[in-house]
Amino acid sequence: IDKTRLEGARVISQVDNKFIVCIAQNTPPPSDQRNESGTDKLVDHVLLIIDQHAADERCRLEQLWNELLSGAKDEEILSDREDSTQTSTTVFLNALNQKSIVASLVLPKPIEIQLSSRERAALIRYLGYFHYWGMKFDAKGLEKERSDCSESLSITDDTGPIERLSLAESDVAPVRVLALPKSIADRCATEARTTLELVRGYIQQLELSRIPLDSLPISYDPRETRSIWGIVSQCPPGLRDLMNSKACRGAIMFGDKLKQTDCEALITQLKDCDFPFSCAHGRPSMIPLITLTKVR
């Protein structure tokens, strides 16, 4: 079955407060099963069983991403990217001015995380990337950090390290997080460890991938499937995990009794999803049980 066949799906009932059984038109019969007038001799339908939790999780995930990206869609994303000829100060100031592709929320109370000297240097180096994803830090504190170790830093091209530090890895110091992507800000505000893992995880990804900042999408079009998922594919791994977790926590659970109208509303939402056949974590949201065929 493909996505187009969900358009005419009809809900039969909820089963065991876990699944929704639907009937949907299957792939059209081949040409040798049509009569001379071109009408179908046979009409194929398929009986589907849909995991109510996985289906709602998928709907919520796509809605969350759309809201997060739409919140910043009118912002200008800077096109003047850093290059190897710029000074360390220019690179730093450009990073501070990098606009976000997502809706960012200024925290009522900054979150303090502990980073090693190498992690702080990497954060300074990749600051533009963090701002792109709505994560902003205490600029004065980072500027002081950058100035304090400026004699230990050297700017090179994209093929090698941009900064080299003489400081010890164990030199841990606090960094204040001032803003985060809107969809995850509440959870991070109550779980400092989650914020730390988010920052560290993205630093590690950038160190391994060396993604050029100018390769990241500079706009978002909610009408284009490739637009949203092209952006999501390059997001920090911690942000992706938190979005998946939020969709999961808020979704309909096994054991939740649904009215017929609730089932129908869920299937209607699922039809509009870009990827209706899997949940946020990649598990199947539905399976075909049996093909039903009748003569017209």
N, C-alpha and C positions, 0 to 999 in steps of 0.2 A: 504494500500500500504506500502511496505517496501523499504528500501534504494536500494536494488538490482534492483528494477523496474525502478529506475531513469536512469539506464545505457542506455536504449534505448529510452529515452524520446525525443520527437520531438516538437520543438517550432512551434506553429501555428501563433501567433501574439501577440503584445502588445495591451492591452485594457485600454482605458481611461488614458493613461500615468501613470498608477498605477500598473497594473497587467500584468503578462505574462501567456498566455494560452498555455498549452502543452498537448500532448497526450502521454501516457506511457502504456506499457504492464502491465496488472494487474496480480494478483496471478494466476498461472496456474489452469485450470479447474480441478475438481475432477476426479478420475479414472472412474466414471460411465459416464462421458461425453467424453470418448475416444473410438475410434473404435477398432476392433480386432487387427489391426496392431500396435496399440499403439499411433497413431497420434491423435491429438486433433480434435474432431468434431466441437468444438467451440473455438474461440480465443477472449479472453476478453481484453479490453483496458479500460483505465480510462482517463477521461478528467480532468486535473488539472488546478487550477488557483493559480498562485504563486504571492505572495506579493513581488514586486521588491525591496522595501526598506528592508524588513525583510531578504530576501534571500541574498542580498549584505552585509547586516550587519553581518550575520552569516559567510559568506566567509571571510570578513575582520577580524572578531574576531579570527577565527582559524588561520589565517595568522599572526596576531599580536602576538598571544601566541607562535606560532611556531618560529617566529623570535626572540622573547624575550628569549625563553629557548635555542634555538640553538646558540645564541650569547655567551653562557657560557658553552656549552656542553663539551668543551675540557678542562675546568678548573677542577682541583682536588678539590673535596669537602672533607674537613677534616673529618676523621672518628674518630679522638681522641676527644671524646665529654667530657664535664665537668661532674664531679661526685661530690657526697656529701663530699668526703674526701679532695677536693682541697681547697686551701685558696682563699680568695676573690680576691687577686691579680692575682693568676693563672687563675681563672675563667675569670677575666677581660681581661687578655692578650690573652687567647684562643679565646675569643669572637672577639677580634680585628683581629685575623688571620683566622676567619671563612670565607671560600670562598663562593661566590654567585652562586646560581643555575640559575640566570638570567643575561642577559646583563646589566651591570651597567654603568652609565655615570657620570663622574666627572663634577660637575657643574662649569661653568666659574666663577660664583659668588655664594658663599655659601648662603643658605637660612636660615634666623634666625627665629626660632619659640620660643614662650614663653611657658614653662612648669612649673608646680608646683613642689615642692620638691618631692612629692610622685611619680609624673609622671617621674621625672628625675631618681629617684631611680629605678623605674620599667624599664626605658629605659636601665640603666646600667645592671640590672638583665637579661634582655632579649636581650642584644646587639647582641649575636650570631644569634638570630632569624632574627633581622633586617639586619645584614650583609648577611645572607643566601638569603634574598629577595632583595639584591642590594641597601639597604639603609644604608649609612655610615655617621658618625657624627664626629665632631671635637674631636679626641681622647684625646688631651691635656686638653681640657675643661672638658671632662667627667672624666678623670683621676683625675683632681683637685677636681671635685665634689665628686668622690668616696673617695678620701683621706680626704676631709673636713668632711665627715660624716661617716668615717670608724669606729669611736667609737660608732656610733649609729646603726651599721649594725651587723647582725649575720647570719652565714651560717647554714642552716639546710638541711634536705633531701627533696626529691621531693614532699613529702606529705604535706608539710607546707610552710609558707612564707620563702623565702630565705633571705630577708632583712627586718629589722624593723627600721623605722625612728622615731626620736624624733622631727624632724622638723615639722613645721606647713604646712598644705595643701596649705595655701594661699601664701607661700613663692615662688613667681614666679621669674624665671630667664631665660635668653636666652640660647638656644642650637643651634649650627650651624650645618646645614645639608650640607654635602659635596658631596654626590653622591646619585643618585636615579635610579630606573629601567629605562632603556633607553627609553622605549615606552611612559613613562609619564613624563619624566624630563622636557620637554619644557613647558608643561602646569603648572606643579608645580612651575617652576621658575618664572612664571608670576602671580601665585596665591598662596601666602604664606599661606592663610587660608586653601587651599586644602591640602598642605603639613602637616599642623598642624593636620587636621582631619585624614589624612592618618596615622600619627604616633600615635595619641591618640586612633584611632579605633583599631589598631593592639595591642596596650598595653591592651586595654579592652578585646579583644578576648583572648589573652594569659593569662590574669588574670582569666578568666572564664574557659578556656579549659585545662590549664596546659599541653599542648602538649609537650612531651619530644623532645628535639632537635634531638636526634638520631632516632626518628621515621619519620622524614622528608626524602623524597627520596634523594638519593645522586647522582643520575644520570638521564639523560633524553635521551630517545630513540624516535626520531620522527616517527619511523615506528610502534611504539606501542601506540594504542589509550589509553590504561590504563595508560601509562607512563605520557603523557601530562596532562590528566584530573585528574589523581591521584595527581599530583603536584598542579594543579590549585585549586582543592578542598580544599587545606590547605593554600592557599595564604591569605595575609591580605585582609580583606573585602574592604578597600579603594582602593587597587590595582585592585581588580576585578571590582569594580564600574568604575574606571577610564578607564580600558581597554574596558569595555562595552560602555562607553560614547564615547571613541575615535572611536570605530567601528561604532557607530551610527552616529556620526557627519560626518564621511567620506563617508558614504554609499550613494548609489543612493536614491534620494528622490521621493516621490509622485509628479507627475507633470513633472518629467524628461522624455523627449521623447527619446526612444531608437530605434536604427536601429535593423533590424532583426538579424544582426551579433552580435550586443551588447547583445541581448536577449539570443542568442545561447551561447555566451561566458560565460554569467552569469550562465546559467543552467549547463554548463560543469564544472565550478568551484564548483557549489553547489553539484554536484554528488560526488566530491572528499572530501566533508566535513564529519567529523565524526558524526555530528548531524545536518543534513540538514533540519529537519522538524520544527525547531524553531529558532527564532532570538536570539540575545545576552541576551535579557531580558525574554526569555521563551515564547514569543507569537508565535503562529503558523506561519510558513512561507508559507504554502500552504494548500489547502483543495481539496479533490476530489469533482467534480461537478456531474458527471454521469458516469456510467459504460456502455461501448459500447461493444456489442457482435455481432459477425458475424460468419456464418458457413463457414468452410474452403472448 
